[in-house]
Amino acid sequence: MTVLGIVIFFVGILLSVAWHELGHFTTARWFGIKVPEFMVGFGRTIWSRKRGETEFGLKAIPLGGYIRMIGMIPPAPGSGSTLGRTRRTGPFQGLMDDARRQSAMDVRPEDADRQFYLRAPWKRVVVMFAGPFMNLVLAVVLFAIVLMGFGVPTYTTTVSAVSECVVPATATTTECPPGAPLTPAAAAGFRAGDQIIAFNGRPYEQDDWRALQEAIRASSGTVTVTVERDGRRLDLTPTLITTQLRDLDDNEKIVDASFLGLSPLNEVQRKDLPAVAGEIGEIISRTGQAIVALPARVPALFGAVFLGEERDMDGPIGVVGVSRIGGEILAQDIPVGQEIAFFLQLLAAVNISLFLFNLLPIPPLDGGQIFPALWEAVKKRIARLRGRPDPGPVDVAKLLPVAYVVALVFIAWSGLLLVADVINPVRLFQ
């Protein structure tokens, strides 16, 4: 079942990549740009079929995909349609000239007006943004299916258990030692099944456990907790104590906070549309923060690969690692509905990552074409206001050295993740 789960999830990632490229392909065709290739993967072609003027296929290295549009690189400034060597020199000039020449080879005389760079900047932005946008759309659909259809495990304000005694978070056992004091909840008469309606006069909904937990930790002294028990409302008045607890955002961190002594009931709940929007917004925010923090994660990943250090559960995971987690999900002895929901959530999270990562304004990512197009639009606007001639397209060939460096960094990063996912994988289920 684990192997089957890995295969299924890996296929899901490939379909996500193809869906991304479909966004580029469709909008490019809308704007009359010729697309000779639509490929999932890189390297040697293992399967392809030609439909119309486009060759669709799969390549041997499944680490992404691309569509090839003609005229991605414009002629050198001042050279008209000449795309050969120029008199300019520099360490990267040959690289840029060769790229221009290769780009020109795709352009047949009858396709001269179907080149990417000839389209208005806003059309190029639409074409390049369409790929990441498709990943966002897929993520929203998957999250909506999970949250509104299957539901998700949610900690509620209903009490599932009342702790008998106070045990610090640093204790090695949850058993009550001799002479341990009762928890405030036990002393105040809380029972399993009580639903907390309000805390110190502030009402809480059934799925507001996190907010209630924060309020308890931030309070002190005697508090009033309104509960519903057997259809009746009761006011209980526990006196909170301060003890060592695990931080709500970092389970490895120990903090001193107020303690009541209740465990929440975990229920599978379906969410409404506004909750879906809020959840997606929160996931996008967290994923964006994780992408920004990637450089800081390199030492820990290096240690996990070469020094035998424990793999960071919140650290980056590659295609192999996330597929492996998909396999673990399918192998768990849990209801099929929960397996599917977990599976779809993981695939949705991958698509959120693809959406944000591809918008980074660096070549060869999609954002590396969006930014020059926006800059070209600004230059054209300024020239028009000043009564000057059109400055022409931005010379994206000058970004090729950056693209090659970024590609090398990406290859090295992917290789490091691959080794880490094989020899020291992240395991959600021990």
LINRA-V762576 format. One record per backbone hydrogen bond with DSSP energy under -1.0 kcal/mol. CO is the residue of the C=O (numbers start at 1). NH is the residue of the N-H. Records with the same first field share a line. If there is no record, write none. Layout:
BEGIN
CO: NH, NH
END
This chain:
BEGIN
1: 5
2: 6
3: 7
4: 8
5: 9
6: 10
7: 11
8: 12
9: 13
10: 14
11: 15
12: 16
13: 17
14: 18
15: 19
16: 20
17: 21
18: 22
19: 23
20: 24
21: 25
22: 26
23: 27
24: 28
25: 29
26: 30
27: 31
28: 33
29: 32
34: 70
36: 55
37: 68
38: 57
39: 66
40: 59
42: 61
44: 60
47: 58
49: 56
51: 54
54: 51
55: 38
56: 49
57: 40
58: 46, 47
61: 42, 63
64: 41
66: 39
68: 36, 37
70: 116
71: 117
76: 79
79: 82
92: 96
93: 97
94: 98
95: 99
96: 100
97: 101
98: 102
99: 103
100: 104
101: 105
103: 106
104: 107
108: 111
109: 112
111: 114
114: 34
116: 119
120: 124
121: 125
122: 126
123: 127
124: 128
125: 129
126: 130
129: 133
130: 134
131: 135
132: 136
133: 137
134: 138
135: 139
136: 140
137: 141
138: 142
139: 143
140: 144
141: 145
142: 146
143: 147
144: 148
145: 149, 150
146: 151
147: 271
152: 269
154: 267
157: 196
158: 265
159: 193
161: 263
164: 183
168: 171
177: 180
181: 166
183: 187
184: 188
185: 190
191: 194
194: 159
195: 228
197: 204
198: 226
199: 202
202: 199
205: 208
206: 157
208: 212
209: 213
210: 214
211: 215
212: 216
213: 217
214: 218
217: 258
221: 240
224: 200
225: 236
226: 197, 198
227: 234
228: 195
229: 232
232: 229
234: 227
236: 225
238: 223
241: 259
243: 257
244: 169
245: 255
250: 253
253: 247
255: 245
257: 243
259: 241
260: 185
261: 163
263: 160, 161
265: 156
267: 154
269: 152
272: 276
273: 277
274: 278
275: 279
276: 280
277: 281
278: 282
279: 283
280: 284
281: 285
282: 286
283: 287
284: 288
285: 289
286: 290
287: 291
288: 292
289: 293
291: 294
294: 297
295: 298
297: 301
298: 302
299: 303
300: 304
301: 305
302: 306
303: 307, 309
312: 315
318: 322
319: 323
320: 324
321: 325
322: 326
323: 327
324: 328
325: 329
326: 330
327: 331
329: 332
332: 334
335: 339
336: 340
337: 341
338: 342
339: 343
340: 344
341: 345
342: 346
343: 347
344: 348
345: 349
346: 350
347: 351
348: 352
349: 353
350: 354
351: 355
352: 356
353: 357
354: 358
357: 360
358: 367
360: 362
362: 365
365: 368
366: 369, 370
367: 371
369: 373
370: 374
371: 375
372: 376
373: 377
374: 378
375: 379
376: 380
377: 381
378: 382
379: 383
380: 384
381: 385
382: 386
383: 388
394: 396
395: 398
396: 399
397: 400
399: 403
400: 404
401: 405
402: 406
403: 407
404: 408
405: 409
406: 410
407: 411
408: 412
409: 413
410: 414
411: 415
412: 416
413: 417
414: 418
415: 419
416: 420
417: 421
418: 422
419: 423
420: 424
END
